[in-house]
Amino acid sequence: MYEIMRALYETDFDGYIRPDHGRMIWDEKGRAGYGLYDRALGIAYLNGLWEALTKGGKL
């Protein structure tokens, strides 16, 4: 995932990035593959990678 985010960063990507699917966790009910909580955790992960890239950190 880091390499994908780095490629987006290096090409000055200026669009939306979002997790597409997530698991149902913490007794959540909904459509299979669209768990809200797990997708929220996914976007937090993506935001962390993006922040590391913008601050010039090496992972």
Backbone as CSV, one residue per row, in Angstrom:
resi,resn,N_x,N_y,N_z,CA_x,CA_y,CA_z,C_x,C_y,C_z
1,MET,0.824,-1.181,0.000,0.000,0.000,0.000,0.876,1.256,0.000
2,TYR,2.002,1.170,0.705,2.908,2.312,0.726,3.369,2.682,-0.681
3,GLU,3.710,1.695,-1.480,4.194,1.962,-2.834,3.109,2.614,-3.693
4,ILE,1.878,2.200,-3.518,0.772,2.810,-4.261,0.606,4.262,-3.840
5,MET,0.604,4.506,-2.538,0.456,5.869,-2.043,1.642,6.736,-2.486
6,ARG,2.830,6.170,-2.502,4.002,6.920,-2.944,3.887,7.287,-4.420
7,ALA,3.398,6.350,-5.244,3.213,6.634,-6.672,2.200,7.763,-6.866
8,LEU,1.131,7.750,-6.093,0.141,8.829,-6.183,0.760,10.160,-5.769
9,TYR,1.537,10.140,-4.711,2.187,11.353,-4.219,3.178,11.904,-5.246
10,GLU,3.980,11.026,-5.811,5.013,11.456,-6.757,4.442,11.970,-8.069
11,THR,3.231,11.593,-8.404,2.599,12.070,-9.639,1.642,13.228,-9.368
12,ASP,1.726,13.805,-8.173,0.870,14.929,-7.773,-0.613,14.624,-7.937
13,PHE,-1.000,13.431,-7.536,-2.406,13.027,-7.603,-3.262,14.018,-6.817
14,ASP,-4.360,14.461,-7.424,-5.227,15.447,-6.792,-6.680,14.985,-6.857
15,GLY,-6.916,13.773,-6.418,-8.262,13.226,-6.462,-8.647,12.645,-5.118
16,TYR,-9.684,11.848,-5.138,-10.169,11.215,-3.922,-9.484,9.883,-3.704
17,ILE,-9.197,9.587,-2.459,-8.657,8.288,-2.069,-9.536,7.776,-0.948
18,ARG,-10.062,6.576,-1.106,-10.911,6.025,-0.059,-10.796,4.506,-0.059
19,PRO,-10.960,3.901,1.100,-10.999,2.439,1.137,-12.303,1.965,0.512
20,ASP,-12.228,0.952,-0.306,-13.401,0.498,-1.043,-14.279,-0.447,-0.232
21,HIS,-13.675,-1.332,0.512,-14.442,-2.325,1.259,-13.887,-2.462,2.670
22,GLY,-14.720,-2.959,3.562,-14.292,-3.200,4.929,-15.091,-4.339,5.539
23,ARG,-14.568,-4.892,6.580,-15.256,-5.979,7.281,-16.286,-5.404,8.240
24,MET,-17.227,-6.223,8.633,-18.161,-5.852,9.692,-17.480,-6.177,11.015
25,ILE,-17.211,-5.159,11.821,-16.555,-5.361,13.104,-17.377,-4.697,14.190
26,TRP,-17.120,-5.066,15.417,-17.758,-4.489,16.600,-19.283,-4.577,16.535
27,ASP,-19.789,-5.761,16.142,-21.234,-6.031,16.073,-21.987,-5.098,15.126
28,GLU,-21.341,-4.616,14.117,-21.961,-3.730,13.137,-22.894,-4.518,12.225
29,LYS,-23.951,-3.913,11.788,-24.908,-4.529,10.856,-24.959,-3.676,9.597
30,GLY,-25.026,-4.317,8.439,-25.090,-3.576,7.185,-24.841,-4.499,6.012
31,ARG,-24.556,-3.908,4.864,-24.272,-4.695,3.665,-22.883,-5.296,3.756
32,ALA,-22.789,-6.550,3.373,-21.500,-7.248,3.426,-20.453,-6.500,2.600
33,GLY,-19.271,-6.314,3.170,-18.180,-5.654,2.481,-18.151,-4.146,2.660
34,TYR,-19.147,-3.598,3.314,-19.218,-2.153,3.457,-19.281,-1.728,4.920
35,GLY,-18.481,-2.356,5.742,-18.444,-2.008,7.152,-17.918,-0.588,7.361
36,LEU,-18.675,0.212,8.060,-18.299,1.604,8.275,-17.062,1.722,9.151
37,TYR,-17.018,0.989,10.251,-15.905,1.131,11.189,-14.584,0.680,10.577
38,ASP,-14.607,-0.432,9.851,-13.372,-0.935,9.266,-12.893,-0.020,8.140
39,ARG,-13.808,0.560,7.377,-13.401,1.518,6.352,-12.835,2.780,7.000
40,ALA,-13.372,3.172,8.151,-12.820,4.328,8.868,-11.394,4.035,9.324
41,LEU,-11.149,2.823,9.784,-9.784,2.442,10.154,-8.876,2.452,8.922
42,GLY,-9.414,2.022,7.787,-8.644,2.016,6.542,-8.249,3.415,6.112
43,ILE,-9.176,4.365,6.202,-8.838,5.722,5.789,-7.850,6.358,6.758
44,ALA,-7.914,5.981,8.025,-6.925,6.479,8.986,-5.529,5.971,8.603
45,TYR,-5.444,4.734,8.173,-4.181,4.155,7.724,-3.667,4.893,6.485
46,LEU,-4.548,5.119,5.508,-4.151,5.833,4.295,-3.712,7.260,4.613
47,ASN,-4.422,7.913,5.505,-4.032,9.269,5.915,-2.655,9.281,6.570
48,GLY,-2.362,8.267,7.362,-1.049,8.166,7.995,0.062,7.992,6.971
49,LEU,-0.171,7.162,5.960,0.818,6.998,4.898,1.021,8.302,4.139
50,TRP,-0.080,8.980,3.822,0.008,10.239,3.080,0.764,11.301,3.889
51,GLU,0.487,11.356,5.169,1.184,12.314,6.033,2.682,12.018,6.064
52,ALA,3.045,10.749,6.161,4.471,10.388,6.161,5.136,10.825,4.864
53,LEU,4.441,10.651,3.747,4.997,11.050,2.470,5.154,12.561,2.354
54,THR,4.167,13.298,2.817,4.240,14.752,2.694,5.284,15.353,3.628
55,LYS,5.600,14.650,4.702,6.618,15.147,5.626,8.011,14.637,5.293
56,GLY,8.104,13.862,4.213,9.409,13.407,3.751,9.971,12.237,4.533
57,GLY,9.147,11.552,5.298,9.620,10.422,6.085,9.844,9.181,5.240
58,LYS,10.760,8.379,5.651,11.012,7.099,5.006,10.426,6.014,5.869
59,LEU,9.620,5.142,5.272,9.041,4.019,6.027,9.825,2.762,5.772
